[in-house]
Amino acid sequence: MSEKRSCRIAAALLMASLFSGCQALSPQINAPVEDLGAESGKSTELKVDKHRSGDIRKDFGQYYLWLKEQPIPVLEQEVVKRRQGKQHGDVTDMLKLVLLYSLPNSPVKNPHQARTELRRLFNQQKVAIPGIFYALFDQLTENIRWQRQLVDTSESLDQILLEKQSLEQQLQQLKLIEQNILKREVNNNGN
């Protein structure tokens, strides 16, 4: 029974590490970046002002960083706002809703829904989607694949543990039968 518990703990830890992997790769706020428009060899600094919301409407990266710092009530308000925009066909709101579905602490976290929404947007011919969302789609696809594999592995492990338990019970029964046979032989030989 303790093996089963330790296996489940290991599976839970593996799942937690898979889901938190993206969080562990948080961006550096003042990381040097190549400016392709500048002279080669010179770099500029990427400065993200997480507290200004005016620029957030245009930059999905800043919007995502802003989302990560928000408490649940603000995220819930943001979900309502983006869903209303989505109903009106606003592509920007649709993409921001995808980010909300992808956010680890979002009240509507749902990688499957985020992937589905992205696929719908990709299939629309007249919509220009920033390239980073294609990368997000690939990451969501990989995350979902690993999640399914983890579930399958967990189910297989549960089945193996049940079979092991059954075999242990059969072994105990065989040992009891053997002991009874030996007792009979001793009793029969003693008479």
Secondary structure as GFF3:
##gff-version 3
##sequence-region A 1 191
A	DSSP	alpha_helix	2	24	.	.	.	ID=ss1
A	DSSP	beta_strand	32	34	.	.	.	ID=ss2
A	DSSP	beta_strand	43	45	.	.	.	ID=ss3
A	DSSP	three_ten_helix	55	57	.	.	.	ID=ss4
A	DSSP	alpha_helix	60	69	.	.	.	ID=ss5
A	DSSP	alpha_helix	72	87	.	.	.	ID=ss6
A	DSSP	alpha_helix	91	102	.	.	.	ID=ss7
A	DSSP	alpha_helix	111	123	.	.	.	ID=ss8
A	DSSP	alpha_helix	131	190	.	.	.	ID=ss9
###
